Amino acid sequence: MKRYYFDHSATTRVDAAVTEAMMKAMRENYGNPSSIHGFGREARVALEDARERIARILNCDPAELFFTSGGTEADNLALMGVMEANRDKGDHLIVSKIEHHAVLETARFLEQHGFRVSYVSPDSYGIIQPDEVMRAIIPGTVLISIMHANNEVGTINPIGKIGQIAREQGILFHTDAVQSFGKLPTDVKDLNVDMLSLSGHKIYGPKGVGAIYIRKGVKLSRRTQGGHQEREMRTGTENLPGAIGLSVAAQICQSKMAAESEHLTRLRDRFWEGLKSRLPDIHLNGHPTERLPGLVNISFEGLEGEALMLTLDMKGLAVSTGSACSSGQTSASHVLLAMGIPPQIAQGSIRFSLGRENDDESVDYALEVVPQVVENFRAMAF
Amino acid sequence: MSGGVDSSVAAALLAKQGYQVVGLTMKLYDHEGAGIARDSIRGCCSLDAALRAQAVCHTIGIPHYSVDMIDEFEHYVIRDFISEYISGRTPNPCVRCNTYLKWGVLYEKARRLGCDKIATGHYARIREGDGEYQLWRAADGNKDQAYALWGIPRERLSDTLLPLGDLAKTEVRRIASEFGLKTAQTPDSQEICFIPAGEYGDFLLKRVPHLAEIRMGGELVEETNQGRRSVGNHDGYPFYTIGQRKGLGGGFPEPRYVLSTDPAANRVVIGSRERLLGSAFRADQINWLIAPPRQPISVQIQIRYHSPAVTGSISPDESGAGIRLHEPVEAITPGQSAAFFDADRLIGGGRIIETEHSRTN
């Protein structure tokens, strides 16, 4: 049975050019970048080259970019590192209710360890409005963390405007750009951010590598002890093949961004319009236009998301409900609930995230299968 | 699929026979959340079990899904487990899991996924006869699990497949090896799945903190021919099971066994072994796998796992049934299951609620 992948927001296939670059590095450039000898120097050059390529995309200084094991680690480092190191300035953190668990759980952890956290609600489109953030600021606020694009509904937040508020108030601002990097412009100056997280496996790069931008001057305490790598911000022998893979993937995304965005938006819209014309009682969650190309989160009234997802899988269509990290749990998505969507509707939601694995054929197949499956479910007495 | 060899082989056999099989593992408790993660590698339906089941399904070539049933498990199994002990009864959580989860919630979820039948690795047999579906003991008398299946709704028998019913356990393991299944050597789980290392006392104390109060000052009473006499204290009535010999203290000329517990008075009654015998009891929560009889019937009754059934009569009434055995058996325990058999056919069962020694409510 042919399978169709509609879960790019969960992860992506590594681009062939990325694989080739990584294999080459593993075969030929195996030195430890910290070693003094020739092998080490060659590795060091390659690492710094990778760093520079990503820094150029972000419009930051390479000295402000640090490689991590992924987006989760970057988020943890940003929040824990800043709150701990800036205790003299205050103990209050602002995040949104729709952040990824990597941010939310870290915020909760901080709450249990003597810090105060405010959780800003989105509007019904899932957008975090600047004045809502403004309202949450108090004298002891040290850091604000709002994601650039949401992983479940794809809605894009006005990061530049929020960043401006943070700047005016002298508060640090972090954005989780794991879903937006490579898909939308992410110039850190335009975004007005002090820190930014990104991840390799969302952009057709390898799993297990990501990076964090930390503006020079931001005080941050590191999470790993032992070693001097990454300017002691994130120690441990550098993942050179991963860093190279990440940089190649990032550059490919950068060069394809405009065309890919247009292509995916077209496919996505064709899919949504097609479904809407075939099925009653379905809703698009999130903003109709201020969203990532390729992402549609749809609620199917009267259905249970889990059963729908499993049945689609048995028919060769890979999708997700909520986010991949919470698989095995059928509680409704915290993002949808925060947007004010009623729990029964939220329970019947599926996220379709299109990417390079999709073309018109896959959309045709989805348009054939999804309505069939939904109608069958609706006809059941259960 | 529990992650054990039985459900693995059941799935493999059905797939080989041409059924379109889907492997489902129930996620029943959050061990990690409850803080008892690391030790329960063997636990039925644990995280490791789900991973094993997934690997087996991959080998067989069928899809595998983990289904979240944590709330239902808490509601149907764990709550009942706790309230039974508090009421002075000894619960049977595996029977409740079979009745309410496997042949209840899980069955419904499976139907929703487009499945027509539910299959398990239980050792028992489904037979079609006289225009109805029947449940019979397994060929392997040592492994027979019909006792635990009395609660299956009768109408579900026609949708049930039990592929292992005619096989011996040794054969099942051999088949698992032949199929190359990862679980071929996985040891059978002996304990209650949600209580690691059988420490149900700790579990109860954790869930019902005020139980700690009753640990002191409970009266231990011995029943003798001269009547009852106080012989000391006990550790709290829920921690004693009928027929139990351990933990009663020493100083008796012969071994003493728990005969009954009285929750209201926080009393535990003990006595010599022959006092454990009983031949009459009441059962409630009766489920019939035949047309429910209105008149008393004479059948075989099994009151404990792996213990032989004994002939007796069942007299149904509005609130359950009175059961009289033709020969006495030891330690009839309120809360445990009474399974009714007509020779090797399981025809129903219920929960033992009252014995000659214990009146519980």
Chai-1 contact restraints between the chains, C-beta under 6 A:
chainA,res_idxA,chainB,res_idxB,connection_type,confidence,min_distance_angstrom,max_distance_angstrom,comment,restraint_id
A,A307,B,R112,contact,1.0,0.0,6.0,A-B,restraint_1
A,L310,B,Y65,contact,1.0,0.0,6.0,A-B,restraint_2
A,L310,B,L113,contact,1.0,0.0,6.0,A-B,restraint_3
A,T311,B,L113,contact,1.0,0.0,6.0,A-B,restraint_4
A,M314,B,P63,contact,1.0,0.0,6.0,A-B,restraint_5
A,G328,B,K27,contact,1.0,0.0,6.0,A-B,restraint_6
A,G328,B,S66,contact,1.0,0.0,6.0,A-B,restraint_7
A,Q329,B,D68,contact,1.0,0.0,6.0,A-B,restraint_8
A,T330,B,D68,contact,1.0,0.0,6.0,A-B,restraint_9
A,F382,B,R112,contact,1.0,0.0,6.0,A-B,restraint_10
